Amino acid sequence: AGVTTGLYTVRVTLNVALEAEANNGPTNNTQATAQNLDPSFLSLGGAASRGAVVGATDTSSGNDFYAFTLAAGDTATLALRVPAGTPSLTLRDASGTLLALGATGATNVSRIVTDFTATVAGTYYAVVNNSSSGQIYTLVVTRNAEFDTEPNDTPAVARDVVSSQVAGEQRA
């Protein structure tokens, strides 16, 4: 075999999925082609876990769909961080019904859906969109755990911890 010399760049990504479409993989522009985030979930102890993906906002359809599962009674928080543009984050069920809209206000994320409680077990979909294409974003989904949003450094702006308790444990 021949020897190849030269300069190389290696990027190592740990504990997060990479959007397949942003890396020359299949598209995730519809609910039917959503990228499954379940393999990216890591245990946080007890019933709490978190999944994450790094993606790039689209120029074509505008929407990126991500699928994940919840059991009945599970809580989910979705946090989206995009450096520029006007992002949107929605949560949908398996039939495509809009369940929640990402809110603004936190200073450490662009949009957040906080403490959604699944009434039925099944597949749920996070949908990311942004007014500016080509922006690298991070989406974090927690199950049965809180996501720390800022500001919350004083009692006046403290957040309630309302994630589900499982076996007497509640994760924040």
Buried (B, 14 or more C-beta within 10 A) or exposed (E): EEEEEEEEEEEEEEEBBBBBBBEEEEBBBEBEBBBBBBEBBEEBEBBBBBBBBBBBBBEEEBBBBBBBBBBEBBBBBBBBBBEEBEBBBBBBBEEEEEBBEBEEEBEEBBBBBBBBEBEEEEBBBBBBBBEEEEBBBBBBBBBBBBBEBEEBEEEEEEBEEBBBBBEEEBBE
